[in-house]
């Protein structure tokens, strides 16, 4: 047997601990400091708007919200967004995971339909798009379908004096297509649409 094999000296326990500490510090610096700083820097360089929260400002330059988070519009002369069980509170996303047979779910849906009928007597319930009376998965969805915007035109036209054609043009202007022409569905950002509508009042 070779002497060096027989008398091989194992590293001390202290050397093991020192190696682990060095490795931990290395990964803390790489993953906890350098990587986030590089990603943040690239995001601000390549996509400054998105990196800062996709903030939306009105004509005077005042911040009115984010294009990623919906808002409650209670004034009936504006377009309404989806139902949100968390009132669009961005501190926590999510919604009640009710089954279609849940009593609370049924009552909320019935109440939403009654509210729709009261506010939109010129549009039959059969033409009410389902996304106007249902939550999104996050409860923060800022978009509705173009059809959900169009069915609100009779109410808004009556309350604002704008013609149906003018309002249709606004909806068309703010209709976003599928991502890359393939993914998702056409959609309308309710906040951007209402800001444009306010400019016409």
PLY file of the C-alpha trace (Angstrom):
ply
format ascii 1.0
element vertex 201
property float x
property float y
property float z
element edge 200
property int vertex1
property int vertex2
end_header
0.00 0.00 0.00
1.23 3.42 -0.94
2.32 5.52 2.03
0.42 8.58 0.90
-2.81 6.60 0.56
-2.39 5.00 3.99
-1.62 8.27 5.74
-3.83 10.64 3.71
-4.70 13.62 5.86
-8.37 14.63 5.88
-9.21 18.34 5.98
-10.07 19.61 9.42
-13.65 20.40 10.43
-12.70 24.06 10.56
-11.64 23.96 6.90
-15.04 22.50 5.96
-16.86 25.31 7.80
-14.64 27.93 6.22
-15.39 26.58 2.74
-19.14 26.60 3.44
-19.06 30.16 4.73
-17.10 31.33 1.68
-19.54 29.59 -0.67
-22.55 31.03 1.17
-21.14 34.55 1.01
-20.38 34.09 -2.71
-23.97 33.02 -3.50
-25.45 35.78 -1.31
-23.48 38.37 -3.25
-24.22 36.79 -6.65
-27.90 35.91 -6.15
-28.90 38.49 -3.57
-27.09 41.58 -4.89
-25.49 41.32 -8.32
-28.28 39.36 -10.09
-31.16 41.60 -8.84
-29.20 44.77 -9.62
-28.40 43.58 -13.15
-32.03 42.54 -13.79
-33.37 45.82 -12.39
-30.89 47.82 -14.45
-31.75 45.96 -17.67
-35.48 46.30 -17.00
-35.18 50.05 -16.47
-33.06 50.35 -19.59
-35.13 48.17 -21.93
-38.65 48.55 -20.47
-38.68 51.65 -18.25
-42.49 51.95 -18.18
-43.12 48.36 -17.14
-40.25 48.41 -14.66
-41.89 51.31 -12.85
-45.29 49.60 -12.60
-46.90 50.50 -15.94
-48.15 53.76 -14.42
-50.93 55.67 -16.17
-51.13 59.47 -15.99
-53.97 61.75 -17.00
-53.72 64.73 -19.36
-52.36 66.93 -16.54
-49.60 64.43 -15.73
-51.15 63.23 -12.48
-50.82 59.52 -11.70
-54.25 57.87 -11.81
-53.34 54.19 -11.60
-51.59 51.29 -13.29
-52.61 49.59 -16.50
-52.06 46.27 -14.68
-54.59 46.82 -11.87
-58.30 47.47 -12.31
-60.32 50.10 -10.49
-63.91 50.51 -9.36
-65.83 53.02 -11.46
-69.06 53.76 -9.61
-70.22 56.65 -11.80
-72.64 55.07 -14.35
-71.51 57.40 -17.12
-68.19 55.54 -17.24
-67.43 52.03 -18.45
-67.52 49.43 -15.67
-64.94 46.69 -15.21
-65.21 43.18 -13.86
-66.52 42.22 -10.45
-63.77 42.16 -7.82
-64.38 40.44 -4.49
-61.31 42.26 -3.10
-62.33 45.69 -4.44
-59.20 45.78 -6.61
-57.02 46.00 -3.51
-53.54 45.29 -4.87
-52.11 44.41 -1.45
-53.31 40.85 -2.00
-54.63 39.21 -5.13
-57.09 36.36 -5.30
-60.76 35.63 -5.14
-63.18 33.29 -3.43
-62.82 29.88 -5.00
-66.56 29.20 -5.05
-68.12 26.38 -7.02
-70.97 27.36 -9.39
-73.42 25.77 -6.94
-72.21 27.78 -3.93
-75.05 29.79 -2.34
-72.91 32.91 -1.83
-71.72 32.72 -5.43
-75.28 32.40 -6.73
-76.47 35.34 -4.63
-73.61 37.58 -5.73
-74.25 36.70 -9.37
-78.00 37.32 -9.01
-77.30 40.68 -7.35
-74.89 41.62 -10.16
-77.51 40.75 -12.78
-80.16 42.83 -10.99
-77.77 45.77 -10.75
-77.04 45.42 -14.46
-80.75 45.40 -15.33
-81.34 48.52 -13.25
-78.44 50.43 -14.81
-78.89 49.12 -18.36
-82.62 48.74 -19.05
-82.06 49.04 -22.82
-79.86 45.92 -22.97
-81.46 42.51 -22.32
-79.78 40.18 -19.82
-79.30 37.65 -22.63
-76.69 40.02 -24.09
-74.84 40.52 -20.80
-71.28 39.14 -21.22
-70.32 36.75 -18.46
-67.07 38.55 -17.64
-69.04 41.56 -16.32
-70.59 39.45 -13.55
-67.66 37.16 -12.73
-64.35 37.63 -10.92
-61.03 37.15 -12.58
-58.62 34.74 -10.87
-56.67 37.59 -9.27
-59.55 39.97 -8.64
-57.35 42.69 -10.16
-58.00 42.26 -13.88
-58.01 45.72 -15.54
-59.46 44.46 -18.82
-62.84 43.52 -20.21
-63.73 42.07 -23.60
-64.62 44.52 -26.39
-68.17 43.15 -26.30
-68.40 43.92 -22.56
-67.53 47.52 -23.41
-69.99 47.72 -26.31
-73.02 46.57 -24.32
-72.47 49.54 -22.01
-72.63 52.07 -24.85
-76.44 52.66 -24.69
-76.24 53.61 -20.99
-73.18 55.82 -21.40
-74.56 57.49 -24.51
-77.75 58.41 -22.67
-75.86 59.80 -19.65
-73.13 61.69 -21.52
-74.83 62.83 -24.70
-72.09 61.24 -26.80
-73.37 59.29 -29.78
-73.16 55.53 -29.98
-70.79 55.91 -32.95
-68.42 58.13 -30.94
-68.36 55.64 -28.10
-67.86 52.74 -30.49
-64.84 54.54 -31.92
-63.40 54.92 -28.42
-63.85 51.20 -27.76
-62.20 50.34 -31.08
-59.32 52.71 -30.32
-58.60 51.00 -26.99
-59.10 47.40 -28.11
-55.85 45.48 -27.79
-55.31 42.45 -29.99
-53.97 39.05 -29.05
-50.40 39.01 -27.74
-48.07 38.40 -30.68
-51.25 37.83 -32.69
-51.61 34.36 -31.13
-52.07 34.39 -27.36
-55.00 35.50 -25.25
-58.08 37.34 -26.48
-58.83 40.90 -27.64
-59.33 43.13 -24.61
-59.97 46.69 -23.49
-58.19 48.42 -20.61
-61.05 50.05 -18.70
-58.95 52.78 -17.07
-57.42 53.94 -20.36
-60.84 53.86 -22.02
-62.44 55.92 -19.25
-59.63 58.48 -19.30
-60.20 58.96 -23.01
-63.96 59.13 -22.42
-63.47 61.82 -19.76
-61.57 63.89 -22.28
-64.63 63.90 -24.54
-67.08 65.04 -21.86
0 1
1 2
2 3
3 4
4 5
5 6
6 7
7 8
8 9
9 10
10 11
11 12
12 13
13 14
14 15
15 16
16 17
17 18
18 19
19 20
20 21
21 22
22 23
23 24
24 25
25 26
26 27
27 28
28 29
29 30
30 31
31 32
32 33
33 34
34 35
35 36
36 37
37 38
38 39
39 40
40 41
41 42
42 43
43 44
44 45
45 46
46 47
47 48
48 49
49 50
50 51
51 52
52 53
53 54
54 55
55 56
56 57
57 58
58 59
59 60
60 61
61 62
62 63
63 64
64 65
65 66
66 67
67 68
68 69
69 70
70 71
71 72
72 73
73 74
74 75
75 76
76 77
77 78
78 79
79 80
80 81
81 82
82 83
83 84
84 85
85 86
86 87
87 88
88 89
89 90
90 91
91 92
92 93
93 94
94 95
95 96
96 97
97 98
98 99
99 100
100 101
101 102
102 103
103 104
104 105
105 106
106 107
107 108
108 109
109 110
110 111
111 112
112 113
113 114
114 115
115 116
116 117
117 118
118 119
119 120
120 121
121 122
122 123
123 124
124 125
125 126
126 127
127 128
128 129
129 130
130 131
131 132
132 133
133 134
134 135
135 136
136 137
137 138
138 139
139 140
140 141
141 142
142 143
143 144
144 145
145 146
146 147
147 148
148 149
149 150
150 151
151 152
152 153
153 154
154 155
155 156
156 157
157 158
158 159
159 160
160 161
161 162
162 163
163 164
164 165
165 166
166 167
167 168
168 169
169 170
170 171
171 172
172 173
173 174
174 175
175 176
176 177
177 178
178 179
179 180
180 181
181 182
182 183
183 184
184 185
185 186
186 187
187 188
188 189
189 190
190 191
191 192
192 193
193 194
194 195
195 196
196 197
197 198
198 199
199 200
